[in-house]
């Protein structure tokens, strides 16, 4: 099935599209960098990338009050019916809140776009995704660039991160912005596509 994500990725690699230059633009430091013991990402992301990294047009509309929540609650949020017009904009509701939740981290890996993909699970076995962007793929305009860098460093100081899946059963506390992704074949995705993306804080318990 051809998804909007695939269409956008293909177009981004072929031509510059008038009107989309703001959200397609990546920071100058976005070129993949090889790190000893860590496989380098092939490129930074494209699909809703400003929203994923907190550099979107609505970033200042995100409520600064942290909402303590659960995987169950987030999985019950209503998913958008369409992503049209929201490549650089946030949906009202979940995407304009910062959430903290406690869960079990069951697996993780480095994605091609540089994100560390975390699979979180609750006591009922229900899962959702949280992702920590690579700081070099986060624009300076992001209000959470420093927090993302700290969260990324904290995670990689605990675990080696490669493009292979790593399995564990570790209790963690995760802080991050609500984000709806397109439903596609990805490990751990909630049925409504809700994620914490970007992760802006993490604690191991």
C-alpha positions as CSV (number, residue, x, y, z in Angstrom):
1,X,0.0,0.0,0.0
2,X,1.3,3.5,-0.9
3,X,1.2,5.7,2.1
4,X,1.6,9.5,2.4
5,X,4.9,8.8,4.1
6,X,6.3,7.0,1.0
7,X,5.0,9.6,-1.4
8,X,6.6,12.4,0.6
9,X,9.9,10.6,1.0
10,X,10.0,9.9,-2.8
11,X,9.2,13.5,-3.7
12,X,11.8,14.8,-1.2
13,X,14.5,12.8,-2.9
14,X,13.6,13.9,-6.4
15,X,12.8,17.6,-6.4
16,X,12.3,20.6,-4.2
17,X,8.6,21.3,-3.9
18,X,7.5,24.9,-3.7
19,X,5.9,25.7,-0.4
20,X,7.5,22.8,1.4
21,X,11.0,24.1,1.8
22,X,10.5,25.0,5.4
23,X,9.7,21.5,6.6
24,X,12.0,19.8,4.2
25,X,15.0,21.9,5.2
26,X,17.4,20.1,7.5
27,X,20.1,21.7,9.7
28,X,23.6,21.9,8.3
29,X,24.8,19.4,10.8
30,X,22.4,16.8,9.6
31,X,24.8,14.7,7.6
32,X,25.2,11.2,9.2
33,X,28.2,10.9,11.5
34,X,29.8,7.5,12.3
35,X,30.3,7.0,16.0
36,X,32.4,4.1,17.3
37,X,30.2,1.2,18.4
38,X,27.1,2.9,16.9
39,X,25.9,2.4,13.4
40,X,25.3,5.7,11.6
41,X,21.9,6.7,10.3
42,X,21.6,6.9,6.5
43,X,19.8,10.3,6.7
44,X,17.6,12.5,8.8
45,X,13.8,12.0,8.5
46,X,11.3,13.8,6.3
47,X,7.8,12.8,7.3
48,X,6.4,15.4,9.7
49,X,10.0,16.0,10.7
50,X,9.5,19.5,12.2
51,X,6.8,18.1,14.5
52,X,8.9,15.1,15.4
53,X,11.7,17.3,16.5
54,X,9.9,20.3,18.0
55,X,10.8,22.8,15.4
56,X,7.3,23.1,13.9
57,X,5.2,26.2,13.4
58,X,3.1,25.4,16.5
59,X,5.9,24.6,18.9
60,X,5.1,27.5,21.1
61,X,1.6,26.3,21.5
62,X,2.7,23.2,23.4
63,X,1.5,23.4,27.0
64,X,4.5,23.6,29.4
65,X,2.6,21.7,32.2
66,X,3.7,18.1,32.3
67,X,0.8,15.6,32.2
68,X,1.4,12.4,34.0
69,X,-0.3,9.7,32.0
70,X,-0.4,6.0,31.0
71,X,0.0,4.0,27.8
72,X,-3.7,3.0,28.1
73,X,-4.8,6.7,28.1
74,X,-2.6,7.6,25.2
75,X,-3.7,4.6,23.1
76,X,-7.3,5.8,23.6
77,X,-6.8,9.2,22.0
78,X,-8.6,9.7,18.7
79,X,-6.2,9.5,15.7
80,X,-6.3,12.2,13.0
81,X,-8.5,11.4,10.0
82,X,-6.0,13.0,7.7
83,X,-2.5,14.5,7.9
84,X,-3.1,17.0,5.1
85,X,-1.7,20.4,6.1
86,X,0.0,19.0,9.2
87,X,3.6,18.4,8.0
88,X,4.7,21.5,9.9
89,X,1.6,21.9,12.2
90,X,0.4,20.2,15.4
91,X,-3.0,18.8,15.9
92,X,-5.0,20.2,18.8
93,X,-5.1,17.9,21.8
94,X,-2.4,15.3,22.4
95,X,0.2,16.9,20.1
96,X,0.2,20.1,22.2
97,X,1.0,18.4,25.5
98,X,4.1,17.1,27.2
99,X,3.5,13.7,28.8
100,X,5.4,11.7,31.4
101,X,4.7,8.0,31.7
102,X,6.1,4.9,33.5
103,X,6.4,1.7,31.6
104,X,8.7,-1.2,30.7
105,X,11.2,-0.8,27.9
106,X,11.1,-4.1,26.1
107,X,13.2,-3.4,23.0
108,X,15.0,-0.7,21.1
109,X,17.1,0.0,17.9
110,X,18.6,2.7,15.8
111,X,16.4,3.7,12.9
112,X,17.5,4.8,9.4
113,X,16.5,8.4,10.2
114,X,18.7,8.5,13.3
115,X,16.0,8.1,15.9
116,X,16.4,5.6,18.7
117,X,13.1,3.7,18.5
118,X,11.9,2.5,21.9
119,X,9.0,0.0,22.4
120,X,7.2,0.7,25.7
121,X,4.8,-1.8,27.3
122,X,2.3,-1.6,30.2
123,X,1.3,-4.3,32.6
124,X,-1.5,-5.4,30.3
125,X,1.0,-6.1,27.5
126,X,-0.2,-3.1,25.4
127,X,2.6,-1.2,23.6
128,X,3.4,2.2,22.1
129,X,6.5,3.9,20.7
130,X,8.8,6.6,22.0
131,X,11.6,8.0,19.9
132,X,14.7,10.0,20.7
133,X,16.0,12.0,17.6
134,X,19.6,12.3,16.8
135,X,20.6,15.9,17.9
136,X,22.3,16.5,14.6
137,X,18.9,16.1,12.9
138,X,17.2,18.7,15.2
139,X,17.0,22.3,14.0
140,X,18.3,25.0,16.2
141,X,14.7,26.4,16.3
142,X,13.5,23.5,18.3
143,X,12.6,24.5,21.8
144,X,13.7,21.0,23.0
145,X,17.0,20.6,21.3
146,X,19.1,20.6,24.5
147,X,16.6,18.3,26.3
148,X,16.7,15.9,23.3
149,X,20.5,15.9,23.4
150,X,20.6,15.2,27.1
151,X,18.0,12.4,26.8
152,X,19.9,10.8,23.9
153,X,23.2,11.0,25.8
154,X,21.6,9.5,28.9
155,X,20.2,6.6,27.0
156,X,23.4,5.8,25.0
157,X,25.4,6.0,28.2
158,X,23.3,3.1,29.5
159,X,23.0,0.9,26.4
160,X,24.9,0.4,23.1
161,X,22.6,1.4,20.3
162,X,22.8,-0.3,16.8
163,X,20.5,-1.0,14.0
164,X,19.8,-4.4,15.4
165,X,17.0,-5.0,17.9
166,X,18.0,-5.1,21.6
167,X,15.6,-6.9,23.9
168,X,15.3,-6.2,27.7
169,X,12.7,-5.7,30.4
170,X,13.6,-2.4,32.1
171,X,11.3,-0.1,34.1
172,X,11.7,3.5,32.9
173,X,10.1,6.9,33.1
174,X,9.8,8.7,29.8
175,X,9.1,12.4,29.2
176,X,8.1,13.5,25.7
177,X,5.7,15.4,23.4
178,X,2.6,13.7,22.0
179,X,2.8,12.9,18.3
180,X,0.6,11.0,15.9
181,X,2.3,9.0,13.2
182,X,0.8,7.4,10.2
183,X,-0.2,3.8,10.7
184,X,2.3,1.6,9.0
185,X,4.1,-1.7,9.7
186,X,6.4,-0.7,12.6
187,X,7.2,-2.6,15.8
188,X,5.3,-1.6,18.9
189,X,3.0,1.0,17.2
190,X,-0.2,1.9,19.1
191,X,-3.4,1.3,17.1
192,X,-4.0,5.1,16.9
193,X,-0.3,5.8,16.0
194,X,0.3,7.8,19.2
195,X,3.9,8.2,20.2
196,X,6.1,10.3,22.5
197,X,8.2,12.0,19.9
198,X,10.5,13.6,20.6
199,X,11.6,12.1,23.9
200,X,12.8,15.0,26.1
201,X,13.7,13.2,29.3
202,X,14.3,9.6,30.4
203,X,15.0,8.0,33.8
204,X,15.9,4.4,34.4
205,X,14.3,2.8,37.5
